[in-house]
Amino acid sequence: MRLPGRLPGLAGRGRSVLLAGLAGLALVAVMTVGADGGPAAAASTPVAGATPPTGALTSASATSTTVPWVVGTGGTLTVGIDEAPTGCNPDVASGDTWADRLVLAPVLPSAFQVNAKDQPTYDPAVINQAELQSTSPQTVVYSINPKAVWSDGVPISAADFIYTWQQERGTGGPIGSAASTTAAPTAGSSGSPTSSTSTSTSGGTGSAGTASTTTTTTAPVATGPTTLPGATGTTGTLMGYRQIKSVKGSNHGRTVTVVFRTPYADWQALFDDLLPAHVLQKVGWTPSCTTVNPSIDLSGGPYVISSAVPGKQVVLVRNRRWWEQPGYARRIVIKFASSPAQLAGWVAKGRVQVALPRGFDRQFVQRVTASPTLESQGQETTTFLQLEFSTTGPETSAVAVRQAVAHAIDRQQLVNQIVGWADTSIVPAVSHLYAENQSGYPSPRQLPIQIAGQSAATTTTLPSTPTPQDPFPTTADLTTAGRLLSEVGFARQADGTWRQQNGRVLTLRMAVDTGDSWAARTAPLLVHQLQAAGIPTTVVDEPTATAAGSALASGAADMALLPMHATPYGSTAIAWYTTLLGAPGHGGSQDWSNFQDPTLDNLLVQASQQLNPVDASPLYTNADMLLWQQMVALPLFTEPTVLSWSGSVGGVVADPNGPNLLTTVTTWGLKVPPTSPRAAKTQTPSQ
């Protein structure tokens, strides 16, 4: 799942920015040819009849010697990332990772996708139409493209939707936990394909099966806990699946009618990253695999998995059963680097042609921008970094203590030192629900406070009463922090620490997701700031957000530094800040702080049920303000990203949601002269 709905102004506010203080991030529309015609791009299959261009990147005002190379068809593209897939089902814990979702984006079909503008749009290759036909009860009808088939020839049908619903409902938490009466249909039974052929890893040539009418009114609750990685933003949809009353197939499985028992505004988040029911019913919803699997992850997209070497690479080739226009590139090789530094070396030396690190530093940017044959683009992601507090632990159960700790933190300094060099538009966060570049983020936005040492720096004066735009000070206020601690019985000692009358010294443990480089770099500065406020803090390194969140929920930590992957769907907050889906780590719940508040629960549930986004917006705003008042978490800043690619490749489009990078890969290709027989027909020379 990549996640759930809709809030006002889904036009979005995403934009690309140049990385501050580092030269060389010029976006180029044309290329000049070197004296030798330009060396072929490394690690690629040459396009017949053309020499991939290279040489100095120029501006659009190039002289008449400039050749407008265009995207060609055929050949191999190489993509490098610094994380490897860990599973084969992105909808369960083992496969719900940044790398899994990136690799499977051009493989698995989805009813809706979130585009680069943070807008949910239905995929016309999979769905001819998705219509909200009724609001009482809420009824959504999907019309599946009659040409849509899995790469083994079996039609994509209502059986796949039904099976997904049945499995995604989780363990039946308080929301929509109806008793089950009907088992999932098995392959060959009513509602699913009646025949199939052997799995092909290169598109297959088997005959397509047929599908019959399907009717299922209730579904069993999946057995076993559903524990998903924390802070990925992909679990809010489980609530939506639980609110479904029935999923019915008709028209030989090509029409899917979904009826909800209670309204769910974020219905567009459902039924993404679909997997073939006729395969999963045999191997199980949580198959044992350590990477993507060509025999399980059958393709319903433009590319199919040809091979996968755990920890090394995945090879995608054109899906021969793809019913739409084929991708320009014949083959895509995705390589996994051990670090951003290695990835920078790869793209600089031509071992990969496109490089997307999860996190990066100055050295990465300097390396890729120093090469005249590379193009790079920086922008804000839809992920923000947040410090969550335990609301039940002995150290931070009091709201005043959590607020005091928050006042001891200088978020502006964090921005200046951690991300300000990369993007001067990033400011201290003001939302627990959205990243800075999303339409749901409180507006108007704060004016950027430029990084230390730059001229024309601005200051922000906060109103006496918190507002959604200015909910909490961006700089440290040690006076207020001391007052709050004194009010709950702490006294400042000669050594600067805070001690209660029982002799207990306020010391904190902070779990850190070291898999997120921005969190890893922020942790030492946080420790330093808290130490200056007299609050000794120790760091508990955890490899993933799930592990860091679990440490917080279990009492092994008092705070957790976590990346939060935001989406257009506000109902994600139900998973993040309530136990309505279940205990933390179960049933899709990521309420690592163990926060429980009936008022917040009511606000978020009401908001998730408002089919009119205008009605939902103030409810989400009130929920966010309550989270600030209770200081359940302190949002820090939106994380930046940078994409680098060879000038010999055209059509590359950056996406603020990193795992969505390859959703546009069908229009990527090696550049060729416009007169080449391999020149793609539908493009502009600037590609």
Salt bridges, closest charged atoms under 4 A:
GLU83 OE1 - ARG358 NH1 3.01
ASP96 OD1 - ARG101 NE 3.38
ASP152 OD2 - HIS278 NE2 2.75
ASP273 OD1 - ARG2 NH1 3.19
GLU380 OE1 - ARG15 NH1 2.88
GLU380 OE2 - ARG445 NH2 3.83
GLU395 OE1 - ARG504 NH1 2.53
GLU436 OE2 - ARG445 NH2 2.30
GLU487 OE2 - ARG483 NH1 2.98
ASP558 OD1 - ARG509 NH2 3.06
ASP624 OD1 - HIS432 ND1 2.68
